[in-house]
Amino acid sequence: MNEHDEVLLQARADTGDWGFPGGYMEFGESFSETAQREFKEDAGIAVVPVQQLALLDQDFYTYPNGDKVQPVNVLYLVQPVDDKRYAVKPSETIATKYFALSGQPPRLFNEQHEKMWQIVKDFVLGQEK
């Protein structure tokens, strides 16, 4: 999130939809390490997780190539560790952009990302009270 409470999303190269930066764990990684690596690969920003917002493990998705998965996602609030921008993987990310939580979300990648959008929105609104 930025100072305007806007959420950074990536336009995915596989579907063109918007989604939260993230991806598969490498063997031996923790959730936190995966979040740091994937955010840098997908969004070009080095981050550190500061708060876990949710664990989502009861959703299902079929990729455009037919692969069926049950994604397990840990949703973190993160903060940048520096002001550097790193190259993103063009095979995964077309663009990144900040979106206001007050408006209609863009077309999100799947139902799990829609749930994550709502979790972030509820978290931010809860902080404003």
N, CA, C and O atoms as a printed pandas DataFrame, in Angstrom:
     atom_number atom_name residue_name chain_id  residue_number  x_coord  y_coord  z_coord
0              1         N          MET        A               1    0.850   -1.173    0.000
1              2        CA          MET        A               1    0.000    0.000    0.000
2              3         C          MET        A               1    0.893    1.232    0.000
3              4         O          MET        A               1    2.027    1.206    0.477
4              5         N          ASN        A               2    0.349    2.303   -0.546
5              6        CA          ASN        A               2    1.100    3.549   -0.513
6              7         C          ASN        A               2    0.508    4.495    0.531
7              8         O          ASN        A               2   -0.396    4.118    1.276
8              9         N          GLU        A               3    1.017    5.713    0.580
9             10        CA          GLU        A               3    0.579    6.681    1.599
10            11         C          GLU        A               3   -0.865    7.135    1.406
11            12         O          GLU        A               3   -1.428    7.779    2.292
12            13         N          HIS        A               4   -1.468    6.814    0.273
13            14        CA          HIS        A               4   -2.868    7.169   -0.006
14            15         C          HIS        A               4   -3.811    5.996    0.217
15            16         O          HIS        A               4   -4.967    6.039   -0.205
16            17         N          ASP        A               5   -3.326    4.947    0.878
17            18        CA          ASP        A               5   -4.096    3.721    1.112
18            19         C          ASP        A               5   -4.554    3.067   -0.184
19            20         O          ASP        A               5   -5.638    2.486   -0.249
20            21         N          GLU        A               6   -3.722    3.168   -1.214
21            22        CA          GLU        A               6   -3.976    2.479   -2.464
22            23         C          GLU        A               6   -3.173    1.184   -2.467
23            24         O          GLU        A               6   -2.088    1.112   -1.889
24            25         N          VAL        A               7   -3.716    0.168   -3.122
25            26        CA          VAL        A               7   -3.115   -1.161   -3.144
26            27         C          VAL        A               7   -2.371   -1.383   -4.459
27            28         O          VAL        A               7   -2.895   -1.104   -5.537
28            29         N          LEU        A               8   -1.148   -1.885   -4.353
29            30        CA          LEU        A               8   -0.371   -2.200   -5.545
30            31         C          LEU        A               8   -0.761   -3.573   -6.072
31            32         O          LEU        A               8   -0.703   -4.566   -5.346
32            33         N          LEU        A               9   -1.161   -3.622   -7.348
33            34        CA          LEU        A               9   -1.500   -4.874   -8.012
34            35         C          LEU        A               9   -0.633   -5.022   -9.255
35            36         O          LEU        A               9   -0.067   -4.049   -9.755
36            37         N          GLN        A              10   -0.538   -6.246   -9.741
37            38        CA          GLN        A              10    0.189   -6.523  -10.970
38            39         C          GLN        A              10   -0.793   -6.973  -12.040
39            40         O          GLN        A              10   -1.742   -7.703  -11.754
40            41         N          ALA        A              11   -0.564   -6.537  -13.269
41            42        CA          ALA        A              11   -1.283   -7.084  -14.416
42            43         C          ALA        A              11   -0.532   -8.344  -14.809
43            44         O          ALA        A              11    0.639   -8.288  -15.183
44            45         N          ARG        A              12   -1.211   -9.478  -14.722
45            46        CA          ARG        A              12   -0.584  -10.784  -14.940
46            47         C          ARG        A              12   -0.364  -11.032  -16.432
47            48         O          ARG        A              12   -1.220  -10.723  -17.261
48            49         N          ALA        A              13    0.783  -11.586  -16.750
49            50        CA          ALA        A              13    1.098  -11.895  -18.143
50            51         C          ALA        A              13    0.284  -13.066  -18.671
51            52         O          ALA        A              13    0.029  -13.142  -19.873
52            53         N          ASP        A              14   -0.136  -13.994  -17.790
53            54        CA          ASP        A              14   -0.842  -15.188  -18.270
54            55         C          ASP        A              14   -2.301  -14.925  -18.630
55            56         O          ASP        A              14   -2.825  -15.547  -19.553
56            57         N          THR        A              15   -2.966  -14.015  -17.916
57            58        CA          THR        A              15   -4.385  -13.777  -18.179
58            59         C          THR        A              15   -4.711  -12.322  -18.501
59            60         O          THR        A              15   -5.766  -12.034  -19.065
60            61         N          GLY        A              16   -3.805  -11.396  -18.145
61            62        CA          GLY        A              16   -4.079   -9.973  -18.308
62            63         C          GLY        A              16   -4.873   -9.393  -17.165
63            64         O          GLY        A              16   -5.052   -8.177  -17.093
64            65         N          ASP        A              17   -5.357  -10.240  -16.263
65            66        CA          ASP        A              17   -6.106   -9.770  -15.098
66            67         C          ASP        A              17   -5.154   -9.153  -14.083
67            68         O          ASP        A              17   -3.941   -9.353  -14.146
68            69         N          TRP        A              18   -5.722   -8.403  -13.153
69            70        CA          TRP        A              18   -4.960   -7.820  -12.062
70            71         C          TRP        A              18   -4.962   -8.769  -10.875
71            72         O          TRP        A              18   -5.931   -9.493  -10.648
72            73         N          GLY        A              19   -3.883   -8.761  -10.128
73            74        CA          GLY        A              19   -3.796   -9.613   -8.946
74            75         C          GLY        A              19   -2.733   -9.112   -7.992
75            76         O          GLY        A              19   -1.938   -8.230   -8.319
76            77         N          PHE        A              20   -2.738   -9.687   -6.824
77            78        CA          PHE        A              20   -1.734   -9.366   -5.826
78            79         C          PHE        A              20   -0.422  -10.054   -6.204
79            80         O          PHE        A              20   -0.430  -11.215   -6.612
80            81         N          PRO        A              21    0.708   -9.349   -6.071
81            82        CA          PRO        A              21    1.986  -10.009   -6.327
82            83         C          PRO        A              21    2.133  -11.241   -5.435
83            84         O          PRO        A              21    1.802  -11.202   -4.250
84            85         N          GLY        A              22    2.622  -12.313   -6.004
85            86        CA          GLY        A              22    2.794  -13.545   -5.235
86            87         C          GLY        A              22    3.023  -14.714   -6.158
87            88         O          GLY        A              22    2.985  -14.576   -7.381
88            89         N          GLY        A              23    3.260  -15.861   -5.569
89            90        CA          GLY        A              23    3.492  -17.026   -6.398
90            91         C          GLY        A              23    3.871  -18.236   -5.578
91            92         O          GLY        A              23    3.657  -18.286   -4.367
92            93         N          TYR        A              24    4.435  -19.205   -6.261
93            94        CA          TYR        A              24    4.760  -20.490   -5.650
94            95         C          TYR        A              24    5.963  -20.406   -4.721
95            96         O          TYR        A              24    6.906  -19.651   -4.955
96            97         N          MET        A              25    5.901  -21.208   -3.657
97            98        CA          MET        A              25    7.027  -21.323   -2.740
98            99         C          MET        A              25    8.112  -22.169   -3.381
99           100         O          MET        A              25    7.830  -23.144   -4.078
100          101         N          GLU        A              26    9.341  -21.786   -3.140
101          102        CA          GLU        A              26   10.479  -22.623   -3.505
102          103         C          GLU        A              26   10.689  -23.617   -2.366
103          104         O          GLU        A              26   10.340  -23.335   -1.220
104          105         N          PHE        A              27   11.252  -24.766   -2.679
105          106        CA          PHE        A              27   11.490  -25.787   -1.672
106          107         C          PHE        A              27   12.325  -25.199   -0.537
107          108         O          PHE        A              27   13.386  -24.621   -0.774
108          109         N          GLY        A              28   11.843  -25.349    0.697
109          110        CA          GLY        A              28   12.561  -24.884    1.882
110          111         C          GLY        A              28   12.267  -23.456    2.298
111          112         O          GLY        A              28   12.739  -23.022    3.349
112          113         N          GLU        A              29   11.493  -22.701    1.502
113          114        CA          GLU        A              29   11.174  -21.319    1.858
114          115         C          GLU        A              29   10.073  -21.257    2.904
115          116         O          GLU        A              29    9.247  -22.164    3.009
116          117         N          SER        A              30   10.071  -20.185    3.670
117          118        CA          SER        A              30    8.955  -19.875    4.561
118          119         C          SER        A              30    7.951  -19.020    3.779
119          120         O          SER        A              30    8.256  -18.543    2.686
120          121         N          PHE        A              31    6.756  -18.831    4.341
121          122        CA          PHE        A              31    5.775  -17.943    3.704
122          123         C          PHE        A              31    6.357  -16.538    3.562
123          124         O          PHE        A              31    6.207  -15.903    2.518
124          125         N          SER        A              32    7.017  -16.058    4.609
125          126        CA          SER        A              32    7.603  -14.723    4.598
126          127         C          SER        A              32    8.674  -14.586    3.521
127          128         O          SER        A              32    8.699  -13.587    2.801
128          129         N          GLU        A              33    9.550  -15.566    3.402
129          130        CA          GLU        A              33   10.596  -15.530    2.377
130          131         C          GLU        A              33    9.999  -15.567    0.977
131          132         O          GLU        A              33   10.476  -14.878    0.075
132          133         N          THR        A              34    8.961  -16.364    0.797
133          134        CA          THR        A              34    8.294  -16.434   -0.502
134          135         C          THR        A              34    7.682  -15.093   -0.855
135          136         O          THR        A              34    7.808  -14.632   -1.990
136          137         N          ALA        A              35    7.017  -14.459    0.111
137          138        CA          ALA        A              35    6.405  -13.153   -0.136
138          139         C          ALA        A              35    7.455  -12.132   -0.561
139          140         O          ALA        A              35    7.229  -11.356   -1.489
140          141         N          GLN        A              36    8.588  -12.130    0.107
141          142        CA          GLN        A              36    9.647  -11.177   -0.235
142          143         C          GLN        A              36   10.184  -11.422   -1.647
143          144         O          GLN        A              36   10.330  -10.485   -2.432
144          145         N          ARG        A              37   10.474  -12.674   -1.960
145          146        CA          ARG        A              37   11.023  -13.002   -3.283
146          147         C          ARG        A              37   10.014  -12.712   -4.382
147          148         O          ARG        A              37   10.346  -12.088   -5.389
148          149         N          GLU        A              38    8.779  -13.168   -4.187
149          150        CA          GLU        A              38    7.762  -13.008   -5.230
150          151         C          GLU        A              38    7.386  -11.547   -5.449
151          152         O          GLU        A              38    7.150  -11.133   -6.584
152          153         N          PHE        A              39    7.327  -10.766   -4.379
153          154        CA          PHE        A              39    6.990   -9.348   -4.540
154          155         C          PHE        A              39    8.067   -8.644   -5.367
155          156         O          PHE        A              39    7.761   -7.806   -6.214
156          157         N          LYS        A              40    9.315   -8.991   -5.113
157          158        CA          LYS        A              40   10.413   -8.386   -5.877
158          159         C          LYS        A              40   10.351   -8.827   -7.338
159          160         O          LYS        A              40   10.560   -8.011   -8.236
160          161         N          GLU        A              41   10.066  -10.113   -7.589
161          162        CA          GLU        A              41    9.969  -10.618   -8.966
162          163         C          GLU        A              41    8.766  -10.047   -9.703
163          164         O          GLU        A              41    8.864   -9.701  -10.881
164          165         N          ASP        A              42    7.621   -9.946   -9.012
165          166        CA          ASP        A              42    6.370   -9.551   -9.662
166          167         C          ASP        A              42    6.142   -8.047   -9.705
167          168         O          ASP        A              42    5.552   -7.537  -10.657
168          169         N          ALA        A              43    6.609   -7.326   -8.673
169          170        CA          ALA        A              43    6.338   -5.893   -8.590
170          171         C          ALA        A              43    7.600   -5.038   -8.676
171          172         O          ALA        A              43    7.512   -3.819   -8.822
172          173         N          GLY        A              44    8.782   -5.671   -8.585
173          174        CA          GLY        A              44   10.018   -4.920   -8.684
174          175         C          GLY        A              44   10.357   -4.107   -7.445
175          176         O          GLY        A              44   11.097   -3.126   -7.521
176          177         N          ILE        A              45    9.813   -4.518   -6.302
177          178        CA          ILE        A              45   10.048   -3.792   -5.050
178          179         C          ILE        A              45   10.487   -4.792   -3.994
179          180         O          ILE        A              45    9.850   -5.828   -3.805
180          181         N          ALA        A              46   11.581   -4.477   -3.304
181          182        CA          ALA        A              46   12.019   -5.303   -2.175
182          183         C          ALA        A              46   11.191   -4.900   -0.959
183          184         O          ALA        A              46   11.126   -3.723   -0.605
184          185         N          VAL        A              47   10.559   -5.886   -0.323
185          186        CA          VAL        A              47    9.681   -5.619    0.814
186          187         C          VAL        A              47   10.005   -6.548    1.975
187          188         O          VAL        A              47   10.732   -7.531    1.838
188          189         N          VAL        A              48    9.443   -6.199    3.110
189          190        CA          VAL        A              48    9.471   -7.063    4.275
190          191         C          VAL        A              48    8.032   -7.148    4.800
191          192         O          VAL        A              48    7.367   -6.120    4.936
192          193         N          PRO        A              49    7.546   -8.354    5.093
193          194        CA          PRO        A              49    6.206   -8.474    5.673
194          195         C          PRO        A              49    6.175   -7.862    7.073
195          196         O          PRO        A              49    7.076   -8.089    7.881
196          197         N          VAL        A              50    5.121   -7.078    7.349
197          198        CA          VAL        A              50    4.987   -6.467    8.670
198          199         C          VAL        A              50    3.781   -6.998    9.444
199          200         O          VAL        A              50    3.742   -6.922   10.672
200          201         N          GLN        A              51    2.796   -7.537    8.717
201          202        CA          GLN        A              51    1.627   -8.092    9.404
202          203         C          GLN        A              51    0.923   -9.101    8.495
203          204         O          GLN        A              51    0.667   -8.822    7.324
204          205         N          GLN        A              52    0.617  -10.266    9.047
205          206        CA          GLN        A              52   -0.176  -11.237    8.300
206          207         C          GLN        A              52   -1.637  -10.853    8.429
207          208         O          GLN        A              52   -2.146  -10.673    9.535
208          209         N          LEU        A              53   -2.313  -10.726    7.287
209          210        CA          LEU        A              53   -3.723  -10.345    7.285
210          211         C          LEU        A              53   -4.657  -11.542    7.146
211          212         O          LEU        A              53   -5.785  -11.510    7.637
212          213         N          ALA        A              54   -4.193  -12.595    6.481
213          214        CA          ALA        A              54   -5.080  -13.750    6.268
214          215         C          ALA        A              54   -4.298  -14.949    5.757
215          216         O          ALA        A              54   -3.218  -14.825    5.179
216          217         N          LEU        A              55   -4.893  -16.118    5.993
217          218        CA          LEU        A              55   -4.457  -17.372    5.385
218          219         C          LEU        A              55   -5.658  -17.894    4.613
219          220         O          LEU        A              55   -6.707  -18.161    5.199
220          221         N          LEU        A              56   -5.511  -18.042    3.299
221          222        CA          LEU        A              56   -6.591  -18.529    2.447
222          223         C          LEU        A              56   -6.185  -19.879    1.885
223          224         O          LEU        A              56   -5.193  -19.982    1.163
224          225         N          ASP        A              57   -6.954  -20.925    2.217
225          226        CA          ASP        A              57   -6.564  -22.271    1.793
226          227         C          ASP        A              57   -7.735  -23.134    1.338
227          228         O          ASP        A              57   -7.573  -24.343    1.168
228          229         N          GLN        A              58   -8.903  -22.545    1.139
229          230        CA          GLN        A              58  -10.068  -23.342    0.757
230          231         C          GLN        A              58  -10.660  -22.912   -0.580
231          232         O          GLN        A              58  -11.868  -23.024   -0.792
232          233         N          ASP        A              59   -9.817  -22.422   -1.475
233          234        CA          ASP        A              59  -10.270  -21.993   -2.792
234          235         C          ASP        A              59   -9.667  -22.909   -3.864
235          236         O          ASP        A              59   -8.667  -23.587   -3.630
236          237         N          PHE        A              60  -10.289  -22.913   -5.028
237          238        CA          PHE        A              60   -9.845  -23.738   -6.136
238          239         C          PHE        A              60   -9.793  -22.884   -7.390
239          240         O          PHE        A              60  -10.560  -21.931   -7.524
240          241         N          TYR        A              61   -8.886  -23.221   -8.318
241          242        CA          TYR        A              61   -8.742  -22.439   -9.535
242          243         C          TYR        A              61   -8.258  -23.351  -10.661
243          244         O          TYR        A              61   -7.460  -24.262  -10.443
244          245         N          THR        A              62   -8.761  -23.085  -11.875
245          246        CA          THR        A              62   -8.278  -23.769  -13.070
246          247         C          THR        A              62   -7.591  -22.736  -13.951
247          248         O          THR        A              62   -8.215  -21.773  -14.398
248          249         N          TYR        A              63   -6.289  -22.947  -14.198
249          250        CA          TYR        A              63   -5.521  -22.049  -15.044
250          251         C          TYR        A              63   -5.967  -22.189  -16.494
251          252         O          TYR        A              63   -6.576  -23.190  -16.871
252          253         N          PRO        A              64   -5.657  -21.166  -17.314
253          254        CA          PRO        A              64   -6.037  -21.233  -18.733
254          255         C          PRO        A              64   -5.520  -22.488  -19.446
255          256         O          PRO        A              64   -6.126  -22.932  -20.421
256          257         N          ASN        A              65   -4.404  -23.067  -18.970
257          258        CA          ASN        A              65   -3.860  -24.275  -19.613
258          259         C          ASN        A              65   -4.533  -25.554  -19.115
259          260         O          ASN        A              65   -4.166  -26.648  -19.543
260          261         N          GLY        A              66   -5.522  -25.431  -18.208
261          262        CA          GLY        A              66   -6.254  -26.584  -17.705
262          263         C          GLY        A              66   -5.774  -27.122  -16.367
263          264         O          GLY        A              66   -6.446  -27.964  -15.771
264          265         N          ASP        A              67   -4.626  -26.657  -15.878
265          266        CA          ASP        A              67   -4.130  -27.105  -14.569
266          267         C          ASP        A              67   -5.098  -26.682  -13.474
267          268         O          ASP        A              67   -5.497  -25.520  -13.395
268          269         N          LYS        A              68   -5.469  -27.639  -12.630
269          270        CA          LYS        A              68   -6.363  -27.365  -11.495
270          271         C          LYS        A              68   -5.523  -27.325  -10.227
271          272         O          LYS        A              68   -4.700  -28.208   -9.986
272          273         N          VAL        A              69   -5.741  -26.284   -9.414
273          274        CA          VAL        A              69   -4.950  -26.113   -8.204
274          275         C          VAL        A              69   -5.838  -25.701   -7.032
275          276         O          VAL        A              69   -6.943  -25.188   -7.207
276          277         N          GLN        A              70   -5.319  -25.943   -5.846
277          278        CA          GLN        A              70   -5.905  -25.415   -4.621
278          279         C          GLN        A              70   -4.844  -24.489   -4.019
279          280         O          GLN        A              70   -4.022  -24.922   -3.212
280          281         N          PRO        A              71   -4.868  -23.206   -4.418
281          282        CA          PRO        A              71   -3.821  -22.298   -3.953
282          283         C          PRO        A              71   -3.946  -22.006   -2.461
283          284         O          PRO        A              71   -5.042  -21.790   -1.944
284          285         N          VAL        A              72   -2.820  -22.004   -1.792
285          286        CA          VAL        A              72   -2.747  -21.613   -0.389
286          287         C          VAL        A              72   -1.987  -20.295   -0.353
287          288         O          VAL        A              72   -0.815  -20.236   -0.722
288          289         N          ASN        A              73   -2.656  -19.244    0.092
289          290        CA          ASN        A              73   -2.040  -17.929    0.119
290          291         C          ASN        A              73   -2.044  -17.359    1.521
291          292         O          ASN        A              73   -3.041  -17.422    2.240
292          293         N          VAL        A              74   -0.901  -16.799    1.892
293          294        CA          VAL        A              74   -0.805  -16.000    3.103
294          295         C          VAL        A              74   -0.734  -14.559    2.624
295          296         O          VAL        A              74    0.164  -14.190    1.868
296          297         N          LEU        A              75   -1.686  -13.749    3.068
297          298        CA          LEU        A              75   -1.756  -12.349    2.660
298          299         C          LEU        A              75   -1.083  -11.500    3.727
299          300         O          LEU        A              75   -1.479  -11.509    4.892
300          301         N          TYR        A              76   -0.048  -10.761    3.304
301          302        CA          TYR        A              76    0.710   -9.918    4.217
302          303         C          TYR        A              76    0.541   -8.446    3.857
303          304         O          TYR        A              76    0.398   -8.089    2.688
304          305         N          LEU        A              77    0.559   -7.614    4.870
305          306        CA          LEU        A              77    0.810   -6.192    4.694
306          307         C          LEU        A              77    2.327   -6.074    4.672
307          308         O          LEU        A              77    2.996   -6.573    5.577
308          309         N          VAL        A              78    2.875   -5.428    3.661
309          310        CA          VAL        A              78    4.327   -5.333    3.515
310          311         C          VAL        A              78    4.744   -3.870    3.459
311          312         O          VAL        A              78    3.935   -2.979    3.200
312          313         N          GLN        A              79    6.032   -3.650    3.708
313          314        CA          GLN        A              79    6.584   -2.311    3.506
314          315         C          GLN        A              79    7.888   -2.425    2.737
315          316         O          GLN        A              79    8.629   -3.394    2.902
316          317         N          PRO        A              80    8.169   -1.433    1.895
317          318        CA          PRO        A              80    9.418   -1.454    1.130
318          319         C          PRO        A              80   10.624   -1.345    2.057
319          320         O          PRO        A              80   10.559   -0.715    3.112
320          321         N          VAL        A              81   11.722   -1.969    1.645
321          322        CA          VAL        A              81   12.950   -1.872    2.432
322          323         C          VAL        A              81   13.869   -0.782    1.890
323          324         O          VAL        A              81   14.794   -0.353    2.580
324          325         N          ASP        A              82   13.620   -0.326    0.651
325          326        CA          ASP        A              82   14.413    0.750    0.065
326          327         C          ASP        A              82   13.595    1.386   -1.062
327          328         O          ASP        A              82   12.462    0.983   -1.322
328          329         N          ASP        A              83   14.177    2.370   -1.715
329          330        CA          ASP        A              83   13.488    3.075   -2.802
330          331         C          ASP        A              83   13.841    2.541   -4.187
331          332         O          ASP        A              83   13.381    3.071   -5.198
332          333         N          LYS        A              84   14.658    1.490   -4.230
333          334        CA          LYS        A              84   15.075    0.937   -5.520
334          335         C          LYS        A              84   13.924    0.231   -6.218
335          336         O          LYS        A              84   13.044   -0.342   -5.575
336          337         N          ARG        A              85   13.947    0.282   -7.543
337          338        CA          ARG        A              85   13.019   -0.496   -8.358
338          339         C          ARG        A              85   13.828   -1.555   -9.084
339          340         O          ARG        A              85   14.875   -1.258   -9.660
340          341         N          TYR        A              86   13.348   -2.783   -9.059
341          342        CA          TYR        A              86   14.037   -3.910   -9.683
342          343         C          TYR        A              86   13.255   -4.346  -10.908
343          344         O          TYR        A              86   12.056   -4.090  -11.017
344          345         N          ALA        A              87   13.938   -5.000  -11.821
345          346        CA          ALA        A              87   13.274   -5.523  -13.020
346          347         C          ALA        A              87   12.297   -6.622  -12.619
347          348         O          ALA        A              87   12.607   -7.457  -11.769
348          349         N          VAL        A              88   11.123   -6.616  -13.231
349          350        CA          VAL        A              88   10.135   -7.671  -12.989
350          351         C          VAL        A              88   10.304   -8.743  -14.053
351          352         O          VAL        A              88   10.922   -8.517  -15.094
352          353         N          LYS        A              89    9.742   -9.921  -13.772
353          354        CA          LYS        A              89    9.774  -10.994  -14.763
354          355         C          LYS        A              89    8.706  -10.706  -15.818
355          356         O          LYS        A              89    7.516  -10.755  -15.507
356          357         N          PRO        A              90    9.102  -10.408  -17.060
357          358        CA          PRO        A              90    8.105  -10.103  -18.092
358          359         C          PRO        A              90    7.202  -11.287  -18.421
359          360         O          PRO        A              90    6.123  -11.100  -18.984
360          361         N          SER        A              91    7.625  -12.500  -18.079
361          362        CA          SER        A              91    6.783  -13.672  -18.315
362          363         C          SER        A              91    5.663  -13.765  -17.275
363          364         O          SER        A              91    4.751  -14.579  -17.418
364          365         N          GLU        A              92    5.732  -12.933  -16.227
365          366        CA          GLU        A              92    4.720  -12.962  -15.169
366          367         C          GLU        A              92    3.964  -11.640  -15.013
367          368         O          GLU        A              92    2.788  -11.641  -14.651
368          369         N          THR        A              93    4.628  -10.517  -15.282
369          370        CA          THR        A              93    4.043   -9.205  -15.017
370          371         C          THR        A              93    4.092   -8.317  -16.248
371          372         O          THR        A              93    5.152   -8.116  -16.841
372          373         N          ILE        A              94    2.920   -7.782  -16.630
373          374        CA          ILE        A              94    2.831   -6.818  -17.727
374          375         C          ILE        A              94    3.027   -5.402  -17.189
375          376         O          ILE        A              94    3.716   -4.587  -17.801
376          377         N          ALA        A              95    2.413   -5.117  -16.037
377          378        CA          ALA        A              95    2.477   -3.779  -15.453
378          379         C          ALA        A              95    2.139   -3.880  -13.972
379          380         O          ALA        A              95    1.611   -4.892  -13.512
380          381         N          THR        A              96    2.446   -2.829  -13.238
381          382        CA          THR        A              96    1.990   -2.685  -11.857
382          383         C          THR        A              96    1.322   -1.320  -11.732
383          384         O          THR        A              96    1.671   -0.368  -12.430
384          385         N          LYS        A              97    0.346   -1.253  -10.817
385          386        CA          LYS        A              97   -0.384   -0.003  -10.647
386          387         C          LYS        A              97   -1.041   -0.004   -9.270
387          388         O          LYS        A              97   -1.447   -1.050   -8.765
388          389         N          TYR        A              98   -1.141    1.188   -8.669
389          390        CA          TYR        A              98   -1.853    1.343   -7.409
390          391         C          TYR        A              98   -3.326    1.625   -7.686
391          392         O          TYR        A              98   -3.663    2.395   -8.586
392          393         N          PHE        A              99   -4.203    0.989   -6.899
393          394        CA          PHE        A              99   -5.645    1.154   -7.037
394          395         C          PHE        A              99   -6.239    1.592   -5.706
395          396         O          PHE        A              99   -5.864    1.085   -4.649
396          397         N          ALA        A             100   -7.177    2.545   -5.769
397          398        CA          ALA        A             100   -7.866    3.027   -4.572
398          399         C          ALA        A             100   -8.852    1.974   -4.089
399          400         O          ALA        A             100   -9.589    1.387   -4.882
400          401         N          LEU        A             101   -8.857    1.744   -2.792
401          402        CA          LEU        A             101   -9.800    0.784   -2.205
402          403         C          LEU        A             101  -11.230    1.308   -2.227
403          404         O          LEU        A             101  -12.175    0.523   -2.155
404          405         N          SER        A             102  -11.400    2.617   -2.326
405          406        CA          SER        A             102  -12.734    3.209   -2.296
406          407         C          SER        A             102  -13.510    2.983   -3.585
407          408         O          SER        A             102  -14.738    3.063   -3.589
408          409         N          GLY        A             103  -12.817    2.705   -4.663
409          410        CA          GLY        A             103  -13.479    2.511   -5.943
410          411         C          GLY        A             103  -13.749    1.053   -6.235
411          412         O          GLY        A             103  -13.498    0.168   -5.417
412          413         N          GLN        A             104  -14.266    0.834   -7.425
413          414        CA          GLN        A             104  -14.495   -0.527   -7.902
414          415         C          GLN        A             104  -13.142   -1.164   -8.197
415          416         O          GLN        A             104  -12.318   -0.562   -8.886
416          417         N          PRO        A             105  -12.900   -2.365   -7.691
417          418        CA          PRO        A             105  -11.609   -2.997   -8.007
418          419         C          PRO        A             105  -11.528   -3.335   -9.493
419          420         O          PRO        A             105  -12.554   -3.520  -10.147
420          421         N          PRO        A             106  -10.328   -3.414  -10.016
421          422        CA          PRO        A             106  -10.184   -3.845  -11.412
422          423         C          PRO        A             106  -10.594   -5.312  -11.541
423          424         O          PRO        A             106  -10.874   -5.972  -10.540
424          425         N          ARG        A             107  -10.628   -5.818  -12.773
425          426        CA          ARG        A             107  -10.927   -7.242  -12.963
426          427         C          ARG        A             107   -9.791   -8.047  -12.350
427          428         O          ARG        A             107   -8.659   -8.034  -12.836
428          429         N          LEU        A             108  -10.123   -8.751  -11.269
429          430        CA          LEU        A             108   -9.117   -9.493  -10.516
430          431         C          LEU        A             108   -8.972  -10.914  -11.041
431          432         O          LEU        A             108   -9.892  -11.478  -11.633
432          433         N          PHE        A             109   -7.791  -11.472  -10.806
433          434        CA          PHE        A             109   -7.364  -12.755  -11.351
434          435         C          PHE        A             109   -8.329  -13.899  -11.060
435          436         O          PHE        A             109   -8.688  -14.652  -11.966
436          437         N          ASN        A             110   -8.749  -14.034   -9.815
437          438        CA          ASN        A             110   -9.678  -15.113   -9.473
438          439         C          ASN        A             110  -10.412  -14.767   -8.182
439          440         O          ASN        A             110  -10.199  -13.707   -7.595
440          441         N          GLU        A             111  -11.273  -15.675   -7.755
441          442        CA          GLU        A             111  -12.092  -15.438   -6.566
442          443         C          GLU        A             111  -11.239  -15.227   -5.320
443          444         O          GLU        A             111  -11.600  -14.433   -4.451
444          445         N          GLN        A             112  -10.122  -15.924   -5.227
445          446        CA          GLN        A             112   -9.260  -15.763   -4.060
446          447         C          GLN        A             112   -8.685  -14.343   -4.000
447          448         O          GLN        A             112   -8.576  -13.767   -2.918
448          449         N          HIS        A             113   -8.323  -13.786   -5.135
449          450        CA          HIS        A             113   -7.821  -12.411   -5.157
450          451         C          HIS        A             113   -8.932  -11.423   -4.825
451          452         O          HIS        A             113   -8.673  -10.381   -4.223
452          453         N          GLU        A             114  -10.170  -11.739   -5.211
453          454        CA          GLU        A             114  -11.309  -10.900   -4.825
454          455         C          GLU        A             114  -11.484  -10.910   -3.303
455          456         O          GLU        A             114  -11.755   -9.874   -2.697
456          457         N          LYS        A             115  -11.328  -12.078   -2.698
457          458        CA          LYS        A             115  -11.394  -12.175   -1.237
458          459         C          LYS        A             115  -10.272  -11.367   -0.590
459          460         O          LYS        A             115  -10.491  -10.684    0.410
460          461         N          MET        A             116   -9.071  -11.448   -1.163
461          462        CA          MET        A             116   -7.936  -10.708   -0.613
462          463         C          MET        A             116   -8.186   -9.207   -0.706
463          464         O          MET        A             116   -7.869   -8.471    0.229
464          465         N          TRP        A             117   -8.751   -8.744   -1.821
465          466        CA          TRP        A             117   -9.094   -7.316   -1.972
466          467         C          TRP        A             117  -10.011   -6.885   -0.826
467          468         O          TRP        A             117   -9.792   -5.844   -0.207
468          469         N          GLN        A             118  -11.032   -7.686   -0.550
469          470        CA          GLN        A             118  -11.985   -7.335    0.509
470          471         C          GLN        A             118  -11.320   -7.363    1.888
471          472         O          GLN        A             118  -11.627   -6.528    2.738
472          473         N          ILE        A             119  -10.424   -8.308    2.111
473          474        CA          ILE        A             119   -9.701   -8.381    3.389
474          475         C          ILE        A             119   -8.875   -7.121    3.594
475          476         O          ILE        A             119   -8.880   -6.544    4.682
476          477         N          VAL        A             120   -8.165   -6.688    2.554
477          478        CA          VAL        A             120   -7.361   -5.468    2.657
478          479         C          VAL        A             120   -8.269   -4.262    2.893
479          480         O          VAL        A             120   -7.974   -3.408    3.729
480          481         N          LYS        A             121   -9.361   -4.200    2.159
481          482        CA          LYS        A             121  -10.304   -3.089    2.316
482          483         C          LYS        A             121  -10.848   -3.042    3.744
483          484         O          LYS        A             121  -10.881   -1.974    4.355
484          485         N          ASP        A             122  -11.271   -4.176    4.277
485          486        CA          ASP        A             122  -11.786   -4.234    5.652
486          487         C          ASP        A             122  -10.705   -3.850    6.658
487          488         O          ASP        A             122  -10.988   -3.175    7.648
488          489         N          PHE        A             123   -9.467   -4.277    6.408
489          490        CA          PHE        A             123   -8.362   -3.945    7.306
490          491         C          PHE        A             123   -8.130   -2.437    7.336
491          492         O          PHE        A             123   -8.001   -1.852    8.412
492          493         N          VAL        A             124   -8.076   -1.806    6.170
493          494        CA          VAL        A             124   -7.819   -0.367    6.096
494          495         C          VAL        A             124   -8.973    0.410    6.726
495          496         O          VAL        A             124   -8.742    1.356    7.479
496          497         N          LEU        A             125  -10.205    0.022    6.428
497          498        CA          LEU        A             125  -11.353    0.725    7.015
498          499         C          LEU        A             125  -11.357    0.560    8.534
499          500         O          LEU        A             125  -11.727    1.487    9.254
500          501         N          GLY        A             126  -10.954   -0.601    9.023
501          502        CA          GLY        A             126  -10.864   -0.834   10.460
502          503         C          GLY        A             126   -9.801    0.032   11.112
503          504         O          GLY        A             126   -9.948    0.419   12.271
504          505         N          GLN        A             127   -8.728    0.345   10.385
505          506        CA          GLN        A             127   -7.663    1.208   10.908
506          507         C          GLN        A             127   -8.105    2.664   10.993
507          508         O          GLN        A             127   -7.605    3.425   11.821
508          509         N          GLU        A             128   -9.045    3.047   10.131
509          510        CA          GLU        A             128   -9.504    4.448   10.080
510          511         C          GLU        A             128  -10.471    4.772   11.207
511          512         O          GLU        A             128  -10.708    5.948   11.483
512          513         N          LYS        A             129  -11.032    3.777   11.863
513          514        CA          LYS        A             129  -12.022    4.031   12.926
514          515         C          LYS        A             129  -11.354    4.444   14.207
515          516         O          LYS        A             129  -12.032    4.696   15.203
